[in-house]
Amino acid sequence: MSELVKATAISGFPEWLPNMRLVEEQFIDTIRRQYQLYGFTPIETAAVERLEVLLAKGEMQRQIYTVGKPEEGAERDDDKNALGLHFDLTVPLARYVAQHSEKLMFPFRRYQIQKVWRGERAQRGRYREFYQCDIDIVGRTSLDLIHDAEMPCVINSVFSKLPVPEFRVRVSNRRILSGLIEGSGLAPSQYESVLRAVDKSQHAGLEKTEAELVKEQVDASVIPAILELIQAKTMDAARQIFAKANAPVAGLDELDQVLENAVALGMPEHRLEVDFSIARGLDYYTGTIYETFIEGYEQMGSVCSGGRYDDLTSFFTKQKFPGVGVSIGLSRLLAVALEAGTVTADKHTPTQVLVTAQDRQRFLKEYLGFAKLLREAGIPTEVYHESKGLGQQFGYAATAGVRFAVIAGEQEIADKTVAVKDLSDRSQETIPRSELAGYLLAKLQA
Amino acid sequence: MSELVKATAISGFPEWLPNMRLVEEQFIDTIRRQYQLYGFTPIETAAVERLEVLLAKGEMQRQIYTVGKPEEGAERDDDKNALGLHFDLTVPLARYVAQHSEKLMFPFRRYQIQKVWRGERAQRGRYREFYQCDIDIVGRTSLDLIHDAEMPCVINSVFSKLPVPEFRVRVSNRRILSGLIEGSGLAPSQYESVLRAVDKSQHAGLEKTEAELVKEQVDASVIPAILELIQAKTMDAARQIFAKANAPVAGLDELDQVLENAVALGMPEHRLEVDFSIARGLDYYTGTIYETFIEGYEQMGSVCSGGRYDDLTSFFTKQKFPGVGVSIGLSRLLAVALEAGTVTADKHTPTQVLVTAQDRQRFLKEYLGFAKLLREAGIPTEVYHESKGLGQQFGYAATAGVRFAVIAGEQEIADKTVAVKDLSDRSQETIPRSELAGYLLAKLQA
């Protein structure tokens, strides 16, 4: 045999042990179920896109991983066919909608839960491969503002069902800030500088933000209003600032409507917060914007963000597809839940019952029969097949996080009974074999 | 705006519309649920592995897609850090077990459902990106033969729950053929030629197989026994061939035991078939081997294959990890189910109830309230927000595959009632609003 290949991790590509993967699967199932409750339909796109698709928006900052084939290189080497791994699920959605628009029903409500890849420098909480869980509602030509109100409700439904601490959805609207600077003679190109400065204001503080706005040559007459707005905590406060500045209030009116309808749709008011200091500077949103923070873990950043965009597919088609959507950063969310201790990864298997083998030589068929019975009743079951004593078999079950052990020796087999040990409290009962499945189902559902 | 980027498919990277993705998700959920019932625990590995890991077995025939980063290329360009996309889930499992063996519980029963990538020439039913759904049981040092008996049972449980036609699991054991040629002075290197010839025998027919064996310089004294064995349909027939050839029967004994225990574990005998003509020539199996065929679609090939291997991790560690496993080729299986018509992809959304908007202007809040109510009861619900008449709203629901429409106009709102239309039979009932969720839950569960 030749030299051994070292089996080591690749930096930035995290891999869970089974106990954490079980938690991750549970998160994904919950998210998916809630997305479905709101009528979102699943799509999955290829991990690989043509590079010209990925680069359509000029997103080189996402550090795209290219994909190449060593063998057939020559035949596919031209730029048109160069491939890369997708770095988010929004560009693939745009390409998908443009490509399949004639076969989709609009408004197109889709969810998409997939890994994405970014060649960023790996650091704590920042991965090169990670899960995103997206929903978007895409209209053909137009999309009613009511859909903006659905987003906080879906976020609320998802996060209420997940084992995470209390959370808040912060909402604003890009049009508010643009309304404020509109009359001030600011060039459109400066708008982005303002957005960036506002985006950073929560970390930077007011003084630095003011300095930033001055440096970006924002009109001196607008700066006080911007700084006031960033600090405003209510719609009323914002309206007063706008009245003073004599600025157009279309953005505030939109936000009002979104808030009102979100509450009608079931969004609890205490989890919905206007926050004029969020701006989502680098993204291409045009209206409502969202960020979600876990209370006590605000410094870890938003765990679910998104917004309204006027035209999803402008790089692919001249038809207009406006949309609104949010994306849950599952990896970051899991990190928060772990740090907060709201998830305990103490199960290493989905198995709920271990059929122990007291006398495998004589009774193997019976043990296999118990497993068959329990699986038919829908109970995840394992049979112990190592040559170990009963004590070690219980130990295996306890370590793996399996709650029940089924035991049958000579006596039980003769009596057509089984003993069931509950490892959570070490209690044990002997019951007729015919009642085994029903007994365990009742225990597990209690 | 600059030139538009064309949104087109990449050959070999299939992408479903929502109706098919709904079916695919349903298949995956069923497979996963059955895997869990047998105590398999989930893992997911990074899509990307180091090239030296992927090439450890010299599997260049799998046409590996390489992964590179245009920006930081220089720093990672050395061979040790070159990356590629995984082409199956077995090599990643081997690397995972070798890397994490100290933290895993053995026997390690894992399932893994992920996409894999192969740079093969695209053709009908052969994709470059596709799903595999694997289970393996990996022992440390040793693994009891009983685990070989579990595989057909899991396959049976999975396929019984899936909307696919009747199926059969064919089983053999690599040791049978090697027992037959062992005493015949055949060189070990010739064993692979025999395996390949046997593998092709079902398509090639007996005459061509004989010619092939002659061409491969298989000992003339063994060829008649091999040809007889390929045609044998029972264990008895095989034992007679072995008695005549005076060959060792260890392989037959193992197979006998696997068959017997599989039946004890619940495998229906009529779906379990010995088939000495399967050999799985290219894979590294050392004992039991499995192939699964859908009745009437045998020509589409095996939809679930696998086997026992003596040592999973020999390329990564000197510790011994024997294992047994099977892999469902989900994409091929879906293709068979579609061709057989056992799946009908007639739903475009998980939504089960559409809340129609008869008078959106006045009653939007009520409509949103209905949706809230139904979602809280766990019923996937959508509210219609386009400005269209009721007839078009029913049409939307019918096309999307949504069964129920909830209707409320002035009269219903005043009476605190709602009308519910069942689009499957066009029937309609008016009920008190307070009974809406219960009424629909009962209808949906009926």
Interface residues (C-beta under 8 A of the other chain):
Chain A: M1 L4 V5 K6 A7 T8 A9 I10 F13 P14 E15 W16 L17 P18 R21 L22 E24 E25 Q36 L37 Y38 G39 F40 T41 P42 I43 E44 T45 A46 A47 V48 E49 R50 E52 V53 A56 M60 Q63 I64 Y65 T66 V67 G68 K69 P70 E71 E72 L83 L85 R95 Y96 A98 Q99 H100 K103 L104 M105 P107 R109 R110 K115 W117 G119 E129 D144 I146 H147 S157 N261 A264 L265 G266 T313 S314 F315 F316 T317 K318 H348 T349 P350 T351 L364 K365 L368 G369 A371 K372 R375 E376 G378 I379 P380 T381 E382 V383 H385 E386 Y396 T399 A400
Chain B: M1 L4 V5 K6 A7 T8 A9 I10 F13 P14 E15 W16 L17 P18 R21 L22 E24 E25 Q36 L37 Y38 G39 F40 T41 P42 I43 E44 T45 A46 A47 V48 E49 R50 E52 V53 A56 M60 Q63 I64 Y65 T66 V67 G68 K69 P70 E71 E72 L83 L85 R95 Y96 A98 Q99 H100 K103 L104 M105 P107 R109 R110 K115 W117 G119 E129 D144 I146 H147 S157 N261 A264 L265 G266 T313 S314 F315 F316 T317 K318 H348 T349 P350 T351 L364 K365 L368 G369 A371 K372 R375 E376 G378 I379 P380 T381 E382 V383 H385 E386 Y396 T399 A400
